[in-house]
Amino acid sequence: RASRKMQKRTVSLEQVDAFTQVSFKGNPAAVIEICDDEFPPSRVLQMMAEENNLSETAFWKRRGTSSEDDVLVADLRWLTPQVEVDICGHATLAAAHSIFGKLPETKKILFHTRSGILEVTRGAGGKLEMIFPVFYPRARPDLQQEFEEKLGISPLEVLWEEPLRDAIVVFPSVDSVLEFTPNMTVIASLPSDAIIITAAGSKQGAYDFVYRFFAPKLGVSEDPVTGSAQCSLVPYWSQKLGKTELYSSQVSTRTGELWGKMITGQEGSPSLLVSGHACSVIQGHMIMPEW
């Protein structure tokens, strides 16, 4: 313990803009590789995530070996500046982008996470493809009035079901999503940990739907691009629009583009293929806190 304090430890850090083909767009995430057999204590990871002050920091470490030479098996954790979360799409994409850059012979990554095993592969056109679970939050007419009064808009539908993090709030138009001015104190008073506001169509481009994501309870005011939101949004809009493949835009200030496809997963259960691009913008090292 004394020797650890005498010599400061560093870890590699890469900042990646996820769900964009252009740097300084999309959603930035920090990616940190832990080279020890075990992760540092959770409080240490939390301090590092707070220091990065991005919506998520992804921490990963190798997990044994795979029988296939081109497959990496790893543990992955995601932390906001305030809490550890169960799933994060853009930080998973960022971690995979970083790993594929360091290990060009790797073709597939199997991430062991709080939400099970997440598979990421190289896709066509430079995209990375992630297999995620699907969620079907139920319609909540009992919450309609509360959301209407607090958000100041009459939603077409509110969907949420514990223990899901996100409530889907379907807005009447794309313009209403774009023009919505959030009050974070009010949003934090809603029963869900986060809200997704969404509408079918788009103002520009051939998007099937647009959305924005707010999670002040989790230390994230407006998330620039939220890949995990696709887990609920794609199943919802797939049923509404009668399509299994959907192209969407998160219309935050930084913007992002995502491709979602309903697929049949293992044991015949529905799964979601989420695809997107990523760009590295910072590479360096971080001095770890003492513990």
Salt bridges, closest charged atoms under 4 A:
ASP17 OD1 - ARG254 NH2 3.31
GLU33 OE1 - LYS102 NZ 3.65
ASP36 OD2 - ARG9 NH2 2.54
GLU56 OE1 - HIS90 ND1 3.99
ASP75 OD2 - LYS61 NZ 2.84
ASP75 OD1 - ARG63 NH1 2.64
GLU84 OE2 - ARG77 NE 2.87
GLU84 OE1 - ARG114 NH2 3.53
ASP86 OD1 - ARG114 NH1 2.95
ASP142 OD2 - ARG140 NH2 2.85
GLU146 OE2 - LYS150 NZ 3.17
GLU157 OE1 - LYS240 NZ 3.78
GLU161 OE2 - ARG138 NE 3.85
ASP166 OD1 - ARG165 NE 2.45
ASP175 OD1 - LYS203 NZ 3.15
ASP208 OD1 - LYS243 NZ 2.51
GLU222 OE2 - ARG212 NE 2.82
GLU245 OE2 - LYS261 NZ 3.94
